[in-house]
């Protein structure tokens, strides 16, 4: 028995086609009251295509994901007070530490983006998959024309 490899047509990447295995769907998640890690894990699986029978580890077979209400995501334990996000400028003394509460207040999209980024492969495929994730602060998003289907978290 041969291993099945889905055929990827680069010209039709964004177009839904019922006969093509490379069609990309759109999913939407309302993060209001959901735990950050659980949501990030589900998003990473959908971006990679692990919920489809055509999943292949080295190919991009996943769907686009739209996340709304990113500022209302919750964390467990005492992470609200102790968790910090770090970035480094490259210079000596250039380490910046930003508390979780500050990130939630100023840029809540970064919470979900960094959590999902940590669950994707650390290579070119992971970078490409992360571009299919769209995160928004409120309940409004500009992707209504794509008719995203709600993603059920179980």
FENMOWO-V847124 format. One line per field, one symbol per residue. phi: phi as a letter, one per 40 degrees, with the letter a starting at -180 (. if undefined). burial: b if it has 9 or more other C-alpha atoms within 8 Angstrom, else e. Layout:
phi=???
burial=???
This chain:
phi=.cccbccbbccbdcccbccccccbcbbbbcccgccdccccccccccccgccbccdbdcbcbcbcbbbbfccccbbcgbcdbbcbbbabchccgccbbbcdccccccacccdcccccdcbbccacccccccccbbbbccccacbcccfccccccb
burial=eeeeeeeeeeebbeeeeeeebbbbbbbbbbbbebbbeebbbbbbbbbbbbeeebbbeeebbbbbbbbbbbbbbebeeebbeeeeeeeeeeeeeebeebbbeebbeeebbebbbebbbebbeeeebbbebbebbbbbbbeeeeeeeeebeeeeee
